[in-house]
Amino acid sequence: MPAKEVAAPAVDNILIKTYERILPEVLWRCQWNKYRLQFGVPFSPRSLSNRAALGTGPPCRLLGRRVYYLKGEFLQWLRELPAYRASVE
């Protein structure tokens, strides 16, 4: 029997609601690995940097040479990520 393709949301709403509660208001890229370990935030700092260069990442800001993201804008970007196709057997 062939696998059915199922459209999946990019990020589950339950996960977004959890991030709304636990993440700090300002997310520093230099601290991203800490957020990944502590909160399970997706993407690596390098991926965020590459996406910023391509214009496909979350809105980011600079303070001196340090890059940061506002929690609300980051979560909105996560909500708007395009869905992917997952195979279910």
C-alpha positions in Angstrom: 0.0 0.0 0.0 1.5 3.4 -1.0 2.2 6.0 1.7 -0.3 8.8 2.0 1.0 12.4 1.9 -0.3 14.5 4.8 0.0 18.2 5.0 1.6 19.1 8.4 1.7 22.6 10.0 5.3 23.9 10.1 5.1 24.3 13.9 2.4 22.9 16.2 0.2 25.6 17.9 0.8 23.8 21.3 4.5 24.3 20.8 4.0 28.0 20.0 1.9 28.5 23.1 4.6 26.9 25.2 7.3 29.1 23.7 5.1 32.2 24.4 5.2 31.2 28.1 8.8 30.2 28.6 11.0 32.2 26.2 12.5 35.5 27.2 11.2 38.7 25.5 14.6 39.2 23.7 16.4 36.3 22.1 20.1 36.8 21.4 21.6 34.9 18.6 24.8 34.4 20.6 22.7 32.6 23.2 20.8 30.5 20.7 22.5 27.2 21.6 21.4 27.8 25.2 17.8 28.3 24.1 18.0 25.1 22.0 19.2 23.1 25.0 17.0 24.7 27.6 13.7 25.3 25.6 14.1 23.1 22.5 14.0 26.1 20.2 14.5 25.0 16.5 17.3 26.0 14.2 20.9 26.6 14.9 22.6 30.1 15.1 24.2 29.4 11.8 20.9 28.6 10.1 19.4 31.8 11.5 22.4 33.7 10.2 22.1 32.1 6.8 18.3 32.8 6.7 19.0 36.4 7.7 21.4 36.8 4.8 18.9 35.3 2.4 16.0 37.4 3.8 14.0 34.3 4.8 14.6 34.3 8.5 12.8 36.0 11.4 13.1 39.8 11.7 16.3 40.5 13.5 17.9 43.6 15.0 21.4 44.7 15.9 22.7 46.2 19.1 26.3 47.0 18.3 27.5 43.8 16.6 25.1 41.5 18.5 22.0 40.2 16.7 18.7 39.7 18.6 15.1 38.7 17.9 12.0 39.9 19.7 10.0 36.9 21.0 6.7 38.0 19.4 8.3 38.5 15.9 10.2 35.2 16.1 7.0 33.3 17.1 5.0 34.9 14.3 7.8 33.9 11.8 7.5 30.3 13.1 3.7 30.3 12.6 4.2 31.5 9.1 6.8 29.0 8.0 5.5 27.0 5.0 4.1 23.6 5.8 5.9 20.5 4.6 4.7 17.2 3.4 5.2 14.2 5.6 4.7 10.6 4.5 2.5 8.5 6.7 2.3 4.8 6.2 
